[in-house]
Amino acid sequence: GKGWVDVLVMATMAMRDDIVVPPSLSGIVGGIQFRKASKYDMILTDAGQKAIMSMAPPSVRTRIEAEVEKYKTADCPNASYHVMVTLPQRTRVNQREHTDVPEADTCYRTIIVPLTREDPKAIDPDDKLPLGGGTMFVDLGVVNPYLGMVSFGGNVRHYGLGNVSDTARVFLFVVIHGASDVNEPLSY
């Protein structure tokens, strides 16, 4: 349902620069990290992961679970669940282009599921970049519609698009990894 997305957005907007887990998210969010351009990365606890997955539409939950199962191995045994909230901006500030893990054979995979509706075909007249979606894949374009799923390896070049809409952009992302998730602590 949409209710839990609204709770995450309201909690994020309430804290803005105070990166402390608000009481409304206690037990669900284990930590919050601020990323540039009004982005808040909420690292979910096990209880938070179960709550988010239980509220996801069954088709989305099934796809995520299948993808996690497909890529988790003895060498790549961990899955970290995050919710990213990108608050609206007056001027677009994009994340820098990057790869999460440059080595092609490294155990690292990201799954992104947008939780807010946006028009992925709308184009910003100023910078000619998509207004919707949220993630630009350098070699592929934007490929992440509402409740769709994008799964990519750590060596795929991408960047987060700044949010110039009137509403917050929210997406779930799951990182399948070996020893560490490069998002904990954040490196950018």
N, C-alpha and C positions, 0 to 999 in steps of 0.2 A: 504494500500500500504506500501511498504518498506521505502518510502521517510521520513516519520515522525520518524521511528525508527533510521534512519541514523542521523537525526537532533539531536535527544536525545543523541546518542552516541558521536557525534562530540562535542556537548556542554559540555558533561561530561568530555571528554578527554581534552578539552580546560581549564576547571577550575581545574582539579585534586584536589589540596588541598585547593583551595579557594571556600568555600561553600557559594557562592552567586549565585542567579538565574541570568544566563547570559541574555543579552537583547534578544537573539534569542528565549528564552523561556518565556519571560515576559507575564503575563496574562494566561499562560498555566500551569506553575508550581508555586505553592504557597510557596514552601520551598524545600530545599534539605538538606538531612542529610547524613553524611558520616558514613558508617558502616565499620567495619574492613574488611581487605582483598580486598581492592579496590572496594567496593560496594557503590553505590550512590542511595539513596532512594529519588525519586522525588515525592512529595505530590502534586497531581494535584488539580487545582482550579476547580470550577464548569465548567468554560469554557474549561479547559483542559480535563476534563472528557468527555464533549460533543464532543470535537474535536477528542480525541482518539477513542471514541466509533463510531463516524461517519466514521472514516477511517478504522475501523476493518472490516474484511470480514463479510458479513451478517450472516453467520452461527455461527461465533464466537460471534458476538454482541447478537444474539438471545439467545444463550446458557448462556452468562453472565447475560443478563437481566432476564431470567427465573430463574436463580439461586439466584440472588439478591431478586427478587420478592418472591421466595419460603421461604427465610430465614428472610426477614425483617418482623418484627411484631411490635405491640405497645410497647413491652418491649425491642425490638432490632431494633430501627428505623433508624439507621445511616448506611451509606455506604461510606467509604473513598476509593478513587482511587489513586493508586501509580504506578509509573514505577520504576523498579529497573534495574540499569545498573551495571554489574560486569565486570570490565576491566580485560584484560589478565594478568596473573602472571607467573613469571618464575618457582616458586615453589608453589604448591598448599597450600593454607591456607583456611581450612574449617571453617565455622561458628561452634560455639559450639552447641551440641545437646540441644534442648529446647522444651518447649511447650509455646505457646503464652499466654494461660490462663489455669492453671492447673485444675481448677474445671470443671468437665464433664458437669454440667448442666448450665454453664454460657453462656450468650448470646454473642457468639463470633465465627465468621466463616471467613475463608480466602479462596479466589478463586485465583488460579494462572493460567495464560495463557502465555506460552513462546512465544516470538515474534521473536526469532532468531533460525535458523535451526542448529541442532546438531544431532549427531548420538547417541541416548540414549543407544545403545548396545556396544559402544566402551569402553574398559576397560583400565585404566591406569596401565601399567606393574609394576610400583613401589608400589603403595598403593592398587591396586586391586579394586579401586572405579571407578564408571562410569565417563567417560570424558564428556559426554553430559548430557542433562537434566537440572541440576541445583539444584534440591532439593532432598535430600535423606530422605525418610520417613522410620524411624527406623524399623517399623514392616512390611512395604510394599515394600521397595526398591524404586528406582526412578520411578516415575509415572507422567511424564509431557512432552509429545512430543510437537513439534512445533505446535502452534495453538490449541493444545489440552487444556483441562481444568481439573484442579484438585480442588476439593472443600473439605475442611476439617475443623473440629471443633478445637477450641482453645486448647483442651487437647491432640492433636495428636503430638507425639514426632517426630521432624524433624530437619534438619539443611541444610544450604546452602552449596553447594559444591564450592570450589575454582575453578576458571576458568583458566585452563592451555592451552587453545586453543590460536590461533593467533588473534582472534577477540573478541569483546565485546559480552557479553551475556545480553540480554534484556528480561524482562518479565513484564507484567501487573499484578498487584495484587490488589484485591478488598477486603476490610475488612468490614464485616457487624458486627456492634457492638452496644452496649447500650450507656453508658455514655462516654466511651473513647476508642480510638484505641491505643493499647499498643505500636504501632510504632510511636506515637506522644506524647512526645519525645521518641526516641529510648532508649531501656534499655540495649543494648549490643553493 
